[in-house]
Amino acid sequence: MNAFENDVERARALEALLAGRYPDARGRYGPFGGRYVPETLIPAHERLEQGARRWLRDPDFQAELQRELRDWVGRPTALTPAPRLSARWGVELWLKREDLAHTGAHKINNALGQALLARRLGAQRVIAETGAGQHGVASAAACARVGLPCTVYMGAVDMERQAPNVGRMQLLGATVVAVQSGDRTLRAAIDEALRDWVSDPIGTYYLLGSAVGAHPYPYLVRELQAVIGREARAQMLERAGALPDALIACVGGGSNAIGLFHAFLADAAVEIVGIEAGGRGARLGENAATLVYGRPGVLHGSYSLLLQDQAGQIQDTHSISAGLDYPGVGPEHALLQQIGRVRYRCVDDEAALAALRECCELEGILPALESAHALAGARVLAAAQPRRRILVGLSGRGDKDMPTLTARLPHEQQAAQVSRRRE
Ligand SMILES: *Cc1c(COP(=O)(O)O)cnc(C)c1O
């Protein structure tokens, strides 16, 4: 099934995309996107849309953003050749190192940009929601830097599972609110954050963490993450002397992927692949591969692809990586898939773990489990088509995943015992 009737329509949509006509005036990417929110939230979204369109174009705002990206986030992040992985996989592999960005992942690009925007819009406080806690940490750090109080909603169940991140948020000055309603995880936290926003849509800024949600968030987050691809494209031309043959990133909500992909969409010779979480297998509930297995529907304010059952009920998802464990995906990815510009595939938990270990052992880099999915995708691509130049978006570092990794490491690795007989 495809959202477009035929190749002519798909080509027309690609043309519109490359001409910058998406999102359109209704916040749509072809048939996807839009703004499916309660009446009470429309004014807040409209205000944010006007603010985003004004300030993102403002030279003074851009100068401030660029300065903070350089001085505080540490941009540009490195482009690293990976010679030993290249030799093993039979390709020329390059890594765009978002793991080197402040707080350890790409999420800070978006959190900082939106915190600066919140200040320009005259907000008195910032709210956010978080599941695994990574976006909460980035938001707390950005708000501290910008000087705005930050409240993070987090399901009580998630708070228990992610205790170190709760501590980090609190150290960074944020108030973490334990959500006891509903499923007491991310879904309930989102509901609470929206309720808070409705009560004061002018004084409060809602800082969303991925390229999902109602218009203008997918657009705003893409614009703030597009710095990844702009840098990577220039760095490839300078360092490798050519563009990559293929470009790969992992896709949860889709922010690091859209950020990396965007500058390359017009380069028709560059193959672009998004890698989702294949989890334990293809059955509903066993993965978080929305673009691979999902069907169209509305979730969190946007029409996109979703993991749902026949009755339209959103399904539970599974991934070894918390950051990819989400039943929806940003609307621009749905469009990119349906027009055929980007291919979406998934790799399972075991493949991600294996790629993570290879990257550690051969390159001295511990990637996030999310990023390890992109590496595993590159490995599959390399096996099918060797000798190509491949650029992988390394979205974050893996220190946060140590509890999961320690539990999954083979037994003999857990403790290399030194036994020495006493003389
Ligand atoms: C959150 C996260 C992701 C997934 O989010 P996207 O919006 O899809 O980028 C990927 N990698 C890392 C390291 C993350 O923290």
PDBQT file of the ligand as one rigid body, heavy atoms in Angstrom, charges set to zero:
ROOT
HETATM    1  C1  LIG A 501      16.868   9.606  21.635  1.00  0.00    +0.000 C 
HETATM    2  C2  LIG A 501      17.950   9.009  20.845  1.00  0.00    +0.000 A 
HETATM    3  C3  LIG A 501      17.710   8.489  19.550  1.00  0.00    +0.000 A 
HETATM    4  C4  LIG A 501      16.346   8.388  18.925  1.00  0.00    +0.000 C 
HETATM    5  O1  LIG A 501      15.695   9.608  18.720  1.00  0.00    +0.000 OA
HETATM    6  P1  LIG A 501      15.549  10.251  17.273  1.00  0.00    +0.000 P 
HETATM    7  O2  LIG A 501      14.596  11.374  17.492  1.00  0.00    +0.000 OA
HETATM    8  O3  LIG A 501      15.004   9.197  16.368  1.00  0.00    +0.000 OA
HETATM    9  O4  LIG A 501      16.885  10.694  16.854  1.00  0.00    +0.000 OA
HETATM   10  C5  LIG A 501      18.781   7.999  18.833  1.00  0.00    +0.000 A 
HETATM   11  N1  LIG A 501      20.038   7.990  19.353  1.00  0.00    +0.000 NA
HETATM   12  C6  LIG A 501      20.304   8.471  20.586  1.00  0.00    +0.000 A 
HETATM   13  C7  LIG A 501      21.705   8.422  21.088  1.00  0.00    +0.000 C 
HETATM   14  C8  LIG A 501      19.275   8.990  21.372  1.00  0.00    +0.000 A 
HETATM   15  O5  LIG A 501      19.548   9.451  22.598  1.00  0.00    +0.000 OA
ENDROOT
TORSDOF 0
